[in-house]
């Protein structure tokens, strides 16, 4: 008989359950508010660093995907220009007019 009383008493009444849920929700809400306040304080203390890292992380994928394409377009022009310059230099050296003294 005593065991029945203990078992029944460990179960919460609907009112006690509601109160317990209310306290639990309030505690979770306060913890979440504290985390948000901590995050805002961190952002205020490190705003410059956060902005620079955000900008660099935004530009990093653009740079890594854009550079190979740009190099692919620029390389033929550079090679053509370089070959033309070398030809003119070599032809100038080999067949250029000699200066009279």
C-alpha positions in Angstrom: 0.0 0.0 0.0 2.8 2.4 0.8 4.4 1.6 -2.6 1.2 2.7 -4.4 1.3 6.1 -2.6 5.0 6.6 -3.6 4.3 5.7 -7.3 1.3 8.0 -7.5 3.1 10.9 -5.8 6.1 10.8 -8.2 3.7 11.5 -11.1 2.9 15.2 -11.4 -0.5 16.6 -11.4 -1.5 18.6 -14.5 -1.1 21.8 -12.6 2.4 20.8 -11.4 3.3 19.7 -14.9 2.2 23.1 -16.3 4.2 24.9 -13.7 7.3 22.8 -14.4 6.9 23.4 -18.1 6.6 27.1 -17.5 9.7 27.2 -15.4 11.6 25.2 -18.0 10.5 27.4 -20.8 11.5 30.5 -18.8 14.9 29.1 -18.1 15.5 28.2 -21.7 14.4 31.7 -22.8 16.8 33.3 -20.3 19.6 31.1 -21.6 18.9 32.0 -25.2 18.7 35.7 -24.4 22.1 35.4 -22.7 23.6 33.7 -25.7 22.2 36.4 -28.0 23.6 39.1 -25.7 27.0 37.4 -25.7 27.0 37.2 -29.5 26.1 40.9 -29.8 28.9 41.8 -27.4 31.4 39.7 -29.4 30.3 41.3 -32.7 30.7 44.8 -31.2 34.1 44.0 -29.9 35.3 42.4 -33.2 33.3 44.2 -35.9 36.3 45.2 -38.0 37.8 41.7 -38.0 34.4 40.2 -38.8 33.8 42.5 -41.7 37.2 41.9 -43.3 36.8 38.1 -42.9 33.3 38.3 -44.4 34.5 40.3 -47.4 37.5 38.1 -48.0 35.4 34.9 -47.8 33.0 36.5 -50.3 35.7 37.4 -52.7 37.7 34.2 -52.3 35.4 32.0 -54.3 35.2 34.6 -57.0 39.0 34.9 -57.2 39.5 31.1 -57.3 37.0 30.5 -60.0 37.7 33.7 -62.0 41.5 33.6 -62.2 41.8 30.5 -64.3 39.4 31.9 -66.8 41.1 35.3 -66.9 44.5 33.6 -67.4 43.1 31.5 -70.2 42.0 34.7 -72.0 45.0 36.8 -71.3 47.7 34.2 -71.9 47.4 34.0 -75.8 47.5 37.8 -76.0 50.6 37.9 -73.8 52.3 35.2 -75.8 51.5 36.9 -79.1 52.8 40.2 -77.8 55.9 38.6 -76.3 56.7 36.7 -79.6 56.2 39.9 -81.6 58.6 41.9 -79.3 61.2 39.1 -79.5 61.0 39.1 -83.3 61.4 42.8 -83.5 64.4 42.8 -81.1 66.1 39.9 -82.9 65.5 41.4 -86.3 66.7 44.8 -85.1 69.9 43.3 -83.7 70.6 41.1 -86.8 69.5 43.4 -89.6 69.3 46.8 -88.0 71.0 49.8 -89.4 74.4 50.4 -88.0 75.0 53.8 -86.5 77.7 55.9 -88.1 80.2 57.6 -85.9 
